[in-house]
Amino acid sequence: MLAMGQMDRDSPGQVPSVLYTWPAGRAPQVWLEAVADDGSALPPLACPGTERARGRQLWRVPEVPANAARVSFRAAGPGGQTEARLGTWERDGRAWRHVPDLPGTPLRMLGLRLIDWCNLRCRMCGQVPRWERMTARQAVAGALRLPRLRSLLEEAVAMRPAVYLWGGEPFLHPDIVPLIRTIRELGMHCTINTNGTTLTAHAAALAEAPPDLLIVSVDGPPEVHEQIRRMPGLFRRVREGLHRLRQAAGRQVRIQINTVVLRENLPRLREMPAVAEDLMADALEFQLPMFLTPQMLAEYRQQAQTCFGVDGASATGFLDDSPPPDPAEVWQAVCEAGRNARIPVTLWPPLGEEQVRTYFTQPALPTRSGCRLPWDSLWLEPDGRVVPCPDYPDVAVGDAASAGLAEVRWGEPMRRFRRTLMELGHLSVCAKCCQLHQDFQPKVPLTGGLLR
């Protein structure tokens, strides 16, 4: 699916050019659709493209007709098999203004946090404080079940999103297997993020209804992983489950190992490609940790109260005032791991060496501006509440358990949140949020010496 790219800001007051990231050699056709003052459609305008480094493509806007009142970038993928609106502008006097929340724009992601419970208490997980307030039985009782989830997915099909299942631990939801089967039957892409502890029990069922991508969290060799995840024998369980899944499903399921970079595992990161290969994985991704300083947490809670009337309690689990890992060591370790790997290795967020240094040494400085999740994604909590931000779900903008997804997506609460976010630029917690980079820009592999 195509998505809106970055906008060149070198022409204030005009329709900007679109800088869109697309794999080199597979750039889509981009054109401009224009609507006249009287509402009639004007002939499409071709946008010539100029290729930039690493597949980044820049499309220049042709001269817009004088009687155009609204213009929209459209794109069709190679062969015309995919199509999306990349951005819409309306004429405001002599200038143009961006219309970010226009009904009809494709939905990139539908995220379902299936259950507010996990069987682990990992050291770096910001959700752990929430799980201490309930039991597993209470978590299951408060979660949406298959009939309502199915109806929401059937509604979402027309919006063409990818579906992301997570938690807590999603495989603790009693309907997880029939839910995956429903997603695949509807022709939607399915990604699951799991700790891998129950894969042995689910391997045969997943072979019959395989997800497209299974992301499994493993933070090091056995002793390191079990220290961070706080469960003896855990690595053996995960390994057994992944091997059982490969035997049952073959290569129907793409397996990615996700390793959070921490002080505890930094000396062993170079070993992770071999660990991932032993776990039968197709790829390995290093993820920089999400963390907040006391000042960032206090600022967010003040913003949450002032702007949205909530206390911002979800962020307390991400508080970490301990010394961060050494950025130079992090960069050296992940690059060395990538150069010595036989499987693709990436870093998330996709930052360069200097940006990694800034990430740890200047925590309050965002790695990127402009979060797009409230515009191109919908994130559901286990009870059906829709939140603009999956990691800090303090603000609810609707209830999918009773209302439709389209109604929530374009309703006034979501629009009000978007306006507030645009006015603020970003919330303090956004500075360390990996979601800022969720716009389908390609991940730069660390393998093959491409990143030095």
Secondary structure, 3 states (H helix, E strand, C coil): CCCCCEECCCCCCCCCCEEEECCCCCCCEEEEEEEECCCCEEEEEECCEEECHHHEEEECCCCCCCCEEEEEEEEECHHHCCEEEEEEEEEECCEEEECCCCCCCCCCEEEEECCCCCCCCCCCCCCHHHHCCCCHHHHHHCCCCHHHHHHHHHHHHHHCCEEEEECCCHHHCCCHHHHHHHHHHCCCCEEEEECCCCHHHHHHHHHHCCCCEEEEECCCCHHHHHHHHCCCCHHHHHHHHHHHHHHHHCCCCEEEEEEECCCCCHHHHHHHHHHHHHCCCCEEEEECCCCECHHHHHHHHHHHHHHHCCCCHHHHHHECCCCCCCHHHHHHHHHHHHHCCCCCEEEECCCCHHHHHHHHHCCCCCCCCCCCHHHHEEEECCCCEEECCCCCCCCCCEECCCCCHHHHHCCHHHHHHHHHHHHHCCCHHHHHCHHHHCCCCCCCECHHHCCC
